[in-house]
Amino acid sequence: PLTCSLSLTPVQSAAWREQVQQQEHQEISRKPLERSNSVWVRKGALRWWRDWKPQRWVDVGVALEQSTKSDGRKDSIFFVYYTQYDEKKYLQLFINEVTALVPVLQDCHYTFAVYTAERTKQRWPLVLAAPSEEHMNDWLDLLSGCCCECRGIAGTPSRQALWSTTSKGDIMLHEPSLSLEALAHAVPCDLMFWRQIPGHLRCVESNSLGLVWGIGWDGTAWVYSGSFGQHPSPVNPEMHLQTDVRSIHVYENQRWNPMTGYTDKGLPTDRPMWSDESGLKECTKGNTHPPSPQWSWVSEWAVDFTVPGGTDKEGWQYAADFPTTFHGHKTMKDFVRRRRWTRRCKITVRGPWKMVPPIHLSDISLMPCLAQSKMEEVPVWALSDKGDVLCRLGVSPQNPAGSSWLHVGTDQPFKSISIGGASQVWAITRDGAVFYRGSVSPENPAGECWYHIPSPPRQNLRQLSVGRTSVFAVDENSNLWYRQGLTPSYPQGSAWELISNNVTKVSVGPLDQVWIVADGVPGFPTETPGAICHRLSVGPMQPKGLSWDYGIGVS
């Protein structure tokens, strides 16, 4: 099995080890069970997704040991005890090496993953499952508290914090060191420590003035209320009720048979007759569950008639073969068809987030200000779920929710929008066309008119991000593009330059720092999308950077 820091020896007492081996672990202890030479232990029972093949769930004992040194500093070690061939063994993780504690989706258990720098490089986190949500949260709170304590992290997030969300909606935060963006002292991405913030969001946007906005799966807009607690109380007035609703999809696939018509008996090389959208994974209505145990179904399965490309009256889409572009009417050349089924589920949590009614959003962007910026109002641009362009008025650190929405005129719906550090607003329409909004200023927050920007050759862009002097965009084929020739007198730039592939989303900071969510990790073909990466060597003389530093990737 993969272990960490094998050259170091745990500071265990003989009495403690004997106690761990003899005691049956029933539940997490809230009090020290053993105190010897300033060492205390907390114990419990979990299940472990075994590190070697054949992988399976194994019942294990777990314990957290903490020793207090003479100078008051604390060292902590997390142990996982298991049995292999009747021999008792253990894994150990040093708490000061843990980089993230993340709830994950696996086999519908209350599961969380523990990452270290080494496990991030190997794409092999320690995965543990608890018998209940309360049990899992107890361990997450305990371990996270120890991680923050050993790093001197406490209280509310700093204004310079990096925010992100996992694919299941958990909100993660990294507190950067002063040297985070210094080229000579850049913190490697696999060493960045991420802690979880209470709440639930599909996406999150922030700037260095302490403003943080997010959007739920149902399009509800939320603004960070500034409160944070490691162990929030259900009655804490600063913790607000937060709900979200999302739709889960499965696809029914069929192939044309000249004798019987369309049938669920496909070719041996076909995708499963019930699958996810990619067709790579078999998903039936019976074996498809909500994203995590926190979600609950609020509807039954129903045919979805709102699929891009249109459907016929029974919900079917047609194509010549799998996989290709589907359309809503049958032709003589169509030999396969698919139908999307949808079911809604709901989650309710508490977090430091206030709802911003009444318009549901699909995208949002905050001006990437520097921490020392002095602004009476911070520009915030957004897109409604219908594709309308909106500008939020009255947003400031004192009033993060702002006062009202101002509609900006357009003649077609948009899907991505971003505002840069010099009030440059760029946006992408739903058909992939790119536009620049002219004359945006504090005196004229909505600007004057749209200027069309040619897209990269034979590519449709899907998302973009604007920094202080740079614009990066991602196309439908996961390629990353850089806009050349941007100057104060010609803010539209001159041409697109291909930088990289394998990109899901890009985010550019107030100093033109470039971060992406990668579509995959080189050398790990089975790794799920979602690794956070930092562009190295970005600077005034090299605005495109030179290479990627791959960091943590969590589902």
N, C-alpha and C positions, 0 to 999 in steps of 0.2 A: 504493500500500500504506500501511497505517497504521504510522506511526513514532512514536517517543516523543522528547520534548525536542528538537525539530528546531532550536531556537534555540541549542543548545550545540554546540560543536565537539569532536570526539574528539582526545585528546592522542596522536596517532600520530606516529611518526617516519617519514621518507620511506623509510628502509631497511626498516622493518617492513612498510609497505604493499606495497612491491615484493616482499617475501618472501611475503606472503600471496597475492598475485596469481599468483606463479610456481610456488609449491610445490603439489603434489598432496597433498590431505589424506587420509591413510589411516587414522590412528588418533589418539586423544587422546595428547598427550605429557605425561608425568609430570614433566618438567623444563622450566625456562624455555628457549625456543628462541631468544629474542632479548633482549638486555639493553642498553638504550641510554637514558641519562638516567633511570635507576631505573625503566624500563618493561620489563615482561616479558609474554610472550604464550604462551598455550596454544592449540593448534589442533586441528581435527578435521574430519570429514566426517559430515554428517547429512542427513536429508530434511526438508523444510519443507512444511507444509500451506499453500499459497499464500493470501495475504490477500485477493485479489480474484477475482472470477468470470471464467471458470470455475475453480472451486477444484480443485486437484489437487496431488499430491505432486511436489516439485521437489528435485533433488539440489543441495545447497548446501555451501559451506565455512563453518565457524564458527571463531571465535577469541575468546579472553578476554584482554583487556589490563588490566594493573594497574600503576598508577604510585604510587610512594611519595613523599609530600611531605616537605619539610624537617623538619616537626614529627613525622614518623613515621606520620601518617594516610595511609590508602590509598584511592585511587579506582579503581574497576573498571568496564569497559565490555565488554559482550558484543556481538559483531558476527555478522551472518548475511549471507554474500555469495552473490548469485544473479545470473543473467544474464537480461535481458529485451530481446528484439529485438537480440541480439548486443551489447548494452551491459551492462557490468558495473556492478552496483549493490550497495548494502548497507543493511541495517537495523541499528539500534543500540539497545541497552537499557542504561541505566545501572544498575549493580547496586544502588545505594542506593535505586532506585525499584522494584525487584522486590518484589512482595508475596507471591508463592507460586510454588513449583515442585512440580508435581503430576503423577504418572503418571496417564494417562487412557486410556480405551478408544476406539480408533479403528482400524478396518480390520485388527485383529489385529496391529498393529505394536507394537514396544517404544516407546511414544509418551509424551511428557510435555509439559505446558503451562506456559508462563511467563507469569505475570500481573504487571501493573503497575496502579497506580491508574487510569490513563487507559484501559488495555485492559479493566479490570474495568467501568468505566462504559460502554464500548462493547460489552461482552460479546464480546470478540474477542481471546482470548489468542494468544500466539505458540505454535504447535504444532509440535513437532519429533519426529522418529522416528529411533531408532538401529538399527543392524543386529543388535544382540544385547542381551540383558538386562544383561550385564556392561558393555557400552559405555554403555547408558543410565544405569546406576547410577554409573559413573565421572563422567559429566557432572553428574548430579544432586548427587553428593557434592561435586564441585568448586565448582559454582555455589552450592549451599547453604552451603558453608563460607565463601565470599566474602561472601555475604549476611549471615551471622551475624557475621563479623568486622567488617564495616563498621558493624554496629549494636551491637557490643560484647556480643553474646550468646554465651555459652560455658557448658559444663558441663550439669548436670542441670536439668530444668525447675523453675521457681519454684513455690511452693505456690499462688500466685494465677493460674497459667496457665490459659488457656481451652483446652479439648480438644474435638476434633471428629473425625469420620470422614467419608471420602468414600463415595460409593455403591458403590465397588468394594472398600472395606475398608481403605484407607490411613489412618493415624492422623496427624492434623495438630494442631499446637499453636501458640498465640499467646501471647507474653509481654507482658502489659499494662503500660503505663506507669502511674505513680502517679496520673495524671489520667484513667485510662480511664473511670471512672464519675463524674467531676466534671462536672456539667452544663455549666459554662462552658468546659470544656476537653476535651470528649469527643472521642476520636480517631475520625474518620470511618471507617466500616467498610471502605471501599475502600483505606484507607491501612494497615490492619492487616497485619502481616507474619506469615505462617504457615510454619512449618517442619515437616518430616516426622519422625515418631518411628518407629524400626524396630518391626515387628510388623504384625498384621492383626486387625481387629475389625469386627463389624457395628455396634456402638454402644459408646459410652464415657460414663462418668459420673465426675465428680470433685468435690472440695470444696477449700476453702482451707487445709486441714491437710495437703495433700500426698497425700491418698488418691485413688487412681484405680482404678476397676474397669471391666471391659469384658466384652462377650458376643460370641462368635463366631457365625457363621451356623448352626453345628450346635448352638448352645445352651451350649457350654462356657464357664464363667466364668473370667476371667483377672484378676489383680491386678497393678498396676504394681510392679516390684521395686525401683525407685529408681535404676537404672543407666541411663546413656545414653552413646553414643559416636557421633561424627560418622562414623567409619570403623570400625564394629565388626568385630572379628576372629571368624572362625568358631569359634575355640576359646576365646573370651572366656567365663570361667565365669559372668559376670553376664548373658550373653545366652543365653536358653533357646530350645529348639526349640519352635516354635508351629505347630500344624496346624489346618486348618479344612476343613469339608466343607459344600457347599451344593448345592441342587438347581436346575437350569435347566429352565424350562418353555416349551413351545410348544403352541399350541392348533390342533386340527383342527376346522374349521367346515364344516357342511353345511346345505343348505336342502331343504325338502320339495318334491318334484315329483309331481303327481298321477298321472303315467304310470309313473314308475320308483321312487317312494319317495325317501328321502333320498339326495342326490347332492352331489358336490363341484363341480357347476356352479351357481354362485350367480347372483344378479341383477347387472346392471352396477353398481348402487349398493352392493352388499354388500362387507363386509370381505374381505380375501384368505382363501382357503380354508385356508391355513396362516398363522397370525399370532401376535403376542404377545397378552397378556391384553386390552389395550385394543382390539385389532383395527385399529389405525392403521398398524402396521408388519408387512410380510410376513416371517414367520420360518418356515422349514422345518427339518426335522430335519437336512437336509444342509448348510444354510448357517448353522446356529446353532453358535457356538463357545463355549468357556469364557470367563469374564469378562475374562481377560487371559492372556498367554502364561505367566504364573506358575502358572496352574491347569492341571490335567490331568484328563481323564476317568477315572473309576474304575468306571463302569457303562455299560450300553447303554440306549437309549431304551425306556421302558416306559409303559404306560397308568397314569395316576395315579387311584386310586380314593378318595383322601382329600381331594377338592376340597370346599370349603365349599358347602353346599347339597345334597350327596349326588349319587350317580350311579346309573345302572342297572348290570346285571351286565356290560356291555361298556364301562363307563366314560363313557357319554354323559350330558350334561345338556341339558335341553330348555327352550325359551322361545318366546314368540309371535314375536319378531323380535330382530334385533341393533340396538343393545345393550340388554339389559334383564336382569332377575333370572332366573337359571337355576335349575332344580330337577331332581331326579333321576328323575322319572317322566314319561312322555309322556301328554299329554292331547289332546283333539280340537282345541284352539286353538293347539297348538304347531307352528310351521312352520320352526323352525331348531333345530339342536342343535350342541353342541361337545363335544370330548373333549380333556382335558389330558394331554400326554405329558411325562414327566420324565426327567432324566438327572443323575446326581451327578458332581461334580468336586471335586478336592482341591487345597489349596495347603499348602506347607511353607516356613516362613520362620524367621528367628531374631530375637528381640527381648527387651527387658527386661520380660517378662511371665511370671508363674508361674500355673500352672493351679490352680483351686480346685475339687477334686472333692467329691462324685461327682454332684451334682444338676445337670441341665441347666436353664438359665434362659431366660426370654423377656423379662424386664424387671428393672431394678435401679435403686435410688435411694439416694444417700448424703445424710445431713443436710447442708444447705448452711451449714457453720460459717464464722464469721469467722476470719481468720488468727490473731488473738490469743486465740482460744477455748482454754480449758483443760478438757479432757474426758478422763476415764479410758477411756471407751469411746465410740465414734462409732456412732450408730444407722445400720444398713444394712438396708433392706428389699428384697425381691425377689419375683419370681413364677417358679415352675417352668414348664417347657415344657408341663405339664399344667394350668397355671392355679392351682396351689396358692400360698398366700401364705406367705412365709418371712421370718424375722427373723434376721440374722446376729449372733452373740454374740462378744464378745472382740475387736472391731475397734478398732485404735488406730494412730497413726502408727508406733509401734514394732512392731506386729503387724498390718500392713494386711490380711492374709488372714483374720484372726479365727480362731475356734476351732471353731464348730459352728453348724448351722442349727437354728432353733426353728420348728416348724410352727405357724401361726396358724389357728385354726378358721374355716372358711367352708362355706357350703352350695352354692356354685356357683363355676365357674372364673373367674379374672380375667385381664385383658389389659394393664392399665397400673396402675402404683403410684408414689407419690411421698411422701417425708417432708419436712416443712418445718423451718425453723429453730427452731421452738418445739415440736418433736415432734408436729406435726399430720400424720397419715397419711391420705391420700386414695387411693382406688382405683376402677377401672372394671371391671365384669364384662364378659365376652365378649358379652353381649347389650346392652351400652351403659348399664347402670344404674350410678349413682355412689354410693359409700359413704364414710363418714368413720369412722375407728377412734378410739374414745374411750379416755381414761385412759392413753395411752401416756406413759411417764416412764422415767428411768434406773432407778428401783426396780422398775418394771413394764414392761419393754421391749416386751412383746407387746400391751399394752393389755387392755381388758376386753370390749368389744362393738362391733358395727358399727351405724352409724346411716345409714339410707337418705337420700340427698339427691336431690330431684327434678331431672331433667335439663332442659335448655332445651326449650321447646315444640317438639314434632315433630322433635327432633334426638337422635341417638345419639352420645354422646361416645366417642372412641377413645383419647385420650392426655391426660394432665394433668401439671402441675408446680406444686409448692408452694414458695413462698419463705419469708420471715420472717413477713410479715403478709398475703400475697396468694396467691390461687389462680387459675391460668389453665388453660384446657382447650381442646382441639381436637376438633371433631366430624367425623363421617364425610364431611361436605361441605366440609371444609377451612376452616371458620369458627373464629375464635378467640373464646373467651368469658372474661369476668372475673367472679369470684364477689364479689358485693356483700355488705356488712354483716358482714364477719368482725370479731369482737372477742374478747378473751381469755375473756370470759364466755359468748360464743356463737360458738364456732369453726366451726360449720357454715355460717354466713352466712345470707343471706336470699333472694337471687335471682341469676340469671345475666344479665349484660349483654353484648351482642354488641359486640366491639371491632373486628374486621377479618375479611376473608376471605383466601383465597390462602395458607393456612398448612398446612404439613405436620407440623411438630413445634414444641413450645414448651419453653423451659428458663428457670426463674426462679432468680436467684442469692440469696446471703445478705443482700443489701441490697435485695431485690425488683427487681433488674435483670431486664429481660425480653429474651430472645433467641429468635429463631425460625429455622427453616429454611423458606423460602418455597416455595410451590408454583409460582411463576413470578415474572417481573420485569416491572413495568409498562413498556410500550413495546417489549418484546422478546417477541412471541408465540411465537417458535420456540425460545426459551431453555429448556433442560432444567431440571426442578425441582432445587432444592438451594442457592439463594442464602442466605447467612447474613445476618441482619438484626438490628439493635439497635433497641429501642424508645426513642425520644427523650423527654426531659422527664419521665421517671418520678421521682416524689418523694412525700414524705408528703402533700402537698396535691394531688397529681395522680398517684395510684397506677396509673392506667391508661395514663399517657403520652399523647402527642399525635400522633406520626407515626413512620414507619419510616425508618431509614437502611439502604439496601440495600448489601450488601457483596459479597464474592466468592461465586461459585457454581461449583463444580467437580463434574464427574461422576466 
